Amino acid sequence: MSNTLNDVVWNERAWPALQSLHQNSTCDVCVIGLGASGLHAIEYLVTHGVDVVGIDAGMVGGGAAGSNGGFILAGIAAFHHDAVGALGHDIATRLYHETLEEIALLAQHEPLFRQSGSIRIAADADEYADCVAQYECMRRDGLAVEWYEGNEGKGILFPHDGVFQPLLRVRRMARAMHDGGVRIFERTPAHVVAPGVVHANGSIIRCRTVIVAVDGRLEQLLPSLQNQVRTTRLQMLATAPDPQVTLTRPVYYRYGYDYWQQLPNGSIAMGGCRDLHEAAEWGFAVMPTQPVQQSIEATLRTVVGSQAPITHRWGAAVAYRTDDVRPLVAQISPGVWVCGAYNGTGNIVGAICAKHVARAIVTGSTTHLRWWVA
Ligand SMILES: Cc1cc2nc3c(=O)[nH]c(=O)nc-3n(C[C@H](O)[C@H](O)[C@H](O)COP(=O)(O)OP(=O)(O)OC[C@H]3O[C@@H](n4cnc5c(N)ncnc54)[C@H](O)[C@@H]3O)c2cc1C
């Protein structure tokens, strides 16, 4: 396997690159990071008449938002009973409901979303007991969950979950913004973030407020967050269309360390096994590696039962929170906001957190954030 390959299965459409920023500018809010989080923040801000400059070190969707598993999952990254253990029933259930509302919005407005439900399959008896605990906790809190038994194995089913095409989604959002006159720039890395100013690509952006909507590499840009977040690589692969396998829903397996879904063309997109090689996966590197790829492939062959050739292998960076099960959503200094560290599950939670930050900036109130912060 080449160690320079980073070939994302979603990367199938030509994307006319946006310009990079080469001149000093001013705006109300500078948003750093044009993944789904940053774009949701921008969308909220411009809808409320705020003048925004958005920048990305690479390309729109070039981070995790355009290279993830495409799972749309209710709840924060921790399973509901684990979230309850850390936060209590009240807060964990409120957060779960917020994600359900965001999924309902997606179902209403996003044609790329397929609300198939998702399943968590137990790898052994201990994990089945954990599925039972999760089921009972969710039922107690009035959250939808069902028993599941099928070709994939035994476990539980979450009817509101689903899948979408993550890269296409962010690029459509960005294209609509750009065409609508919003100032967004690619290949414009931020080097310095301070109240009222961002230094990026040799230019200075003066602004009242900064939103750092960077998930992976957050502590690289903001070293003061080193004790709260830690970046890791997550890896995936995809196969050629496999007519021997039929999967109707995305699958979480081995406590979610392994995950896969079958794409509309029959290909299987699969990720995981980070826990088996954890020490090597921490850090800012994103290229796929042989040990993790071999582990994913072994699960593909033995557990999923697909023998189809591998067509794509890739990795991307995400940040984990080291001191809370929730993401980091905070104003870390006057006028500098951060949203990130979604613990590997950011498609829904990232959109919520980014919009919450944007709303706090527009309204001056943080009441709506109270369940998200310690
Ligand atoms: C392999 C993989 C599978 C995953 N699967 C799922 C899944 O199925 N479901 C789910 O919910 N979540 C999943 N996740 C997590 C999810 O993708 C992320 O949490 C989410 O996409 C984060 O979005 P974001 O916009 O905050 O960050 P990103 O998409 O990473 O965007 C951040 C952007 O910031 C830019 N940037 C970084 N530093 C700078 C800088 N200094 N200056 C300017 N720009 C900068 C980057 O270039 C990047 O484009 C997965 C992640 C990975 C890697």
The ligand as an SDF file (V2000), in Angstrom:
LIG
                    3D

 53 58  0  0  0  0  0  0  0  0999 V2000
  -12.7170    8.6990    8.8380 C   0  0  0  0  0  0  0  0  0  0  0  0
  -13.7520    9.4520    9.6160 C   0  0  0  0  0  0  0  0  0  0  0  0
  -15.0260    8.9280    9.7490 C   0  0  0  0  0  0  0  0  0  0  0  0
  -15.9910    9.6220   10.4640 C   0  0  0  0  0  0  0  0  0  0  0  0
  -17.2650    9.1720   10.4430 N   0  0  0  0  0  0  0  0  0  0  0  0
  -18.2580    9.9210   10.9770 C   0  0  0  0  0  0  0  0  0  0  0  0
  -19.6050    9.5450   10.8040 C   0  0  0  0  0  0  0  0  0  0  0  0
  -19.9150    8.5730   10.1140 O   0  0  0  0  0  0  0  0  0  0  0  0
  -20.5620   10.3140   11.3930 N   0  0  0  0  0  0  0  0  0  0  0  0
  -20.2480   11.4400   12.1130 C   0  0  0  0  0  0  0  0  0  0  0  0
  -21.1420   12.0970   12.6450 O   0  0  0  0  0  0  0  0  0  0  0  0
  -18.9650   11.8420   12.2430 N   0  0  0  0  0  0  0  0  0  0  0  0
  -17.9700   11.1270   11.6790 C   0  0  0  0  0  0  0  0  0  0  0  0
  -16.6870   11.5540   11.7580 N   0  0  0  0  0  0  0  0  0  0  0  0
  -16.3950   12.8090   12.4610 C   0  0  0  0  0  0  0  0  0  0  0  0
  -16.8020   13.9980   11.6290 C   0  0  0  0  0  0  0  0  0  0  0  0
  -16.3780   13.8340   10.3080 O   0  0  0  0  0  0  0  0  0  0  0  0
  -16.1880   15.2770   12.1840 C   0  0  0  0  0  0  0  0  0  0  0  0
  -16.4030   15.3760   13.5680 O   0  0  0  0  0  0  0  0  0  0  0  0
  -16.7970   16.4920   11.5080 C   0  0  0  0  0  0  0  0  0  0  0  0
  -16.7950   16.3080   10.1230 O   0  0  0  0  0  0  0  0  0  0  0  0
  -16.0390   17.7280   11.8710 C   0  0  0  0  0  0  0  0  0  0  0  0
  -16.4290   18.7690   11.0190 O   0  0  0  0  0  0  0  0  0  0  0  0
  -15.7240   20.1440   11.1170 P   0  0  0  0  0  0  0  0  0  0  0  0
  -16.2950   21.0220   10.0770 O   0  0  0  0  0  0  0  0  0  0  0  0
  -15.7800   20.6210   12.5220 O   0  0  0  0  0  0  0  0  0  0  0  0
  -14.2040   19.8020   10.8770 O   0  0  0  0  0  0  0  0  0  0  0  0
  -13.4470   19.5100    9.5040 P   0  0  0  0  0  0  0  0  0  0  0  0
  -14.3180   18.9240    8.4970 O   0  0  0  0  0  0  0  0  0  0  0  0
  -12.2200   18.7710    9.8530 O   0  0  0  0  0  0  0  0  0  0  0  0
  -13.1300   20.9570    8.9780 O   0  0  0  0  0  0  0  0  0  0  0  0
  -12.1890   21.7570    9.6040 C   0  0  0  0  0  0  0  0  0  0  0  0
  -11.5000   22.5390    8.5190 C   0  0  0  0  0  0  0  0  0  0  0  0
  -10.5760   23.4060    9.1610 O   0  0  0  0  0  0  0  0  0  0  0  0
   -9.4730   23.5500    8.3230 C   0  0  0  0  0  0  0  0  0  0  0  0
   -8.3410   24.0130    9.1180 N   0  0  0  0  0  0  0  0  0  0  0  0
   -7.6240   23.3410   10.0390 C   0  0  0  0  0  0  0  0  0  0  0  0
   -6.6680   24.1220   10.5450 N   0  0  0  0  0  0  0  0  0  0  0  0
   -6.7910   25.3250    9.9290 C   0  0  0  0  0  0  0  0  0  0  0  0
   -6.0860   26.5560   10.0080 C   0  0  0  0  0  0  0  0  0  0  0  0
   -5.0370   26.7150   10.8170 N   0  0  0  0  0  0  0  0  0  0  0  0
   -6.4800   27.5660    9.2150 N   0  0  0  0  0  0  0  0  0  0  0  0
   -7.5380   27.4530    8.3880 C   0  0  0  0  0  0  0  0  0  0  0  0
   -8.2380   26.2970    8.2760 N   0  0  0  0  0  0  0  0  0  0  0  0
   -7.8740   25.2640    9.0460 C   0  0  0  0  0  0  0  0  0  0  0  0
   -9.2520   22.1860    7.7290 C   0  0  0  0  0  0  0  0  0  0  0  0
   -8.5520   22.2850    6.4980 O   0  0  0  0  0  0  0  0  0  0  0  0
  -10.6760   21.6790    7.5690 C   0  0  0  0  0  0  0  0  0  0  0  0
  -11.1760   21.8400    6.2640 O   0  0  0  0  0  0  0  0  0  0  0  0
  -15.6740   10.8630   11.0840 C   0  0  0  0  0  0  0  0  0  0  0  0
  -14.4030   11.4000   10.9460 C   0  0  0  0  0  0  0  0  0  0  0  0
  -13.4460   10.7080   10.2060 C   0  0  0  0  0  0  0  0  0  0  0  0
  -12.0890   11.3010   10.0430 C   0  0  0  0  0  0  0  0  0  0  0  0
  1  2  1  0
  2  3  1  0
  2 52  2  0
  3  4  2  0
  4  5  1  0
  4 50  1  0
  5  6  2  0
  6  7  1  0
  6 13  1  0
  7  8  2  0
  7  9  1  0
  9 10  1  0
 10 11  2  0
 10 12  1  0
 12 13  2  0
 13 14  1  0
 14 15  1  0
 14 50  1  0
 15 16  1  0
 16 17  1  0
 16 18  1  0
 18 19  1  0
 18 20  1  0
 20 21  1  0
 20 22  1  0
 22 23  1  0
 23 24  1  0
 24 25  2  0
 24 26  1  0
 24 27  1  0
 27 28  1  0
 28 29  2  0
 28 30  1  0
 28 31  1  0
 31 32  1  0
 32 33  1  0
 33 34  1  0
 33 48  1  0
 34 35  1  0
 35 36  1  0
 35 46  1  0
 36 37  1  0
 36 45  1  0
 37 38  2  0
 38 39  1  0
 39 40  1  0
 39 45  2  0
 40 41  1  0
 40 42  2  0
 42 43  1  0
 43 44  2  0
 44 45  1  0
 46 47  1  0
 46 48  1  0
 48 49  1  0
 50 51  2  0
 51 52  1  0
 52 53  1  0
M  END
$$$$
